[in-house]
Amino acid sequence: QVQLVESGGGLVQAGDSLRLSCAASGRTFNNDVMGWFRQAPGKEREFVAAITWASGRTYYAASVKGRFTISRDNAKNTVYLQMNSLKPEDTAIYYCGVSRGRMSDYARDFGSWGQGTQVTVSS
């Protein structure tokens, strides 16, 4: 079974940076897309960024492009989300997910999820 464990969240001020990690285990991910989504209370899960495991091709939501960077370390089976210039509207629980075989910005295409890590950005 695929297991995803997010870490690195916390309470920061606007303009600060944070680096999230997602440790993946259970199988190899060579054919997969790793994605970061976030969900604020009362809202649907929102796409943030994704990366193909094999090629490293990336895709970002317009709201975070230029501020966030997704990357992966294949040797460690870990995906990262470097978040810079954080804004209060970035406040959410951040989830790492896996989509098999294709790039997607739809949460329903990601079949496995971690437990999430809370990111709170104060003004």
C-alpha positions, 0 to 999 in steps of 0.5 A: 500500500502506498504511504505518504507522510507530509511534514514541515508545516507550521505557523509563519508570518506573511512573507516568510518561507516554508519547506514541506516534505512528502515521504513516499513509500510502498512501491516505486513511483516511476510512472506517477505524478506527485502533487501538492494540494491544499484545503482550507476550512469549508473549501474544496481541495485545491491544486497547488503543484505537481511533478512527474516522477520520471522526468521532473516536469512541473506544473503550478497553479497560477496563484503560486507560480513564481513563489512555490517550487516543487521538486523530488528526490528519487533516491529518497522517494521524497517530494518537496514544496518550497514555499516563498513569499507566503500570504495569508491566503496560503493558509490551509492543510497541505496534502501530498497525493499520487496520480498514476500515469498522468499529469493532473490538477484534479484531486479526484485523479490522485488515488493516494493521499497523506494525512496533511500538514497545517500551514498557517500564515499570519498577517 
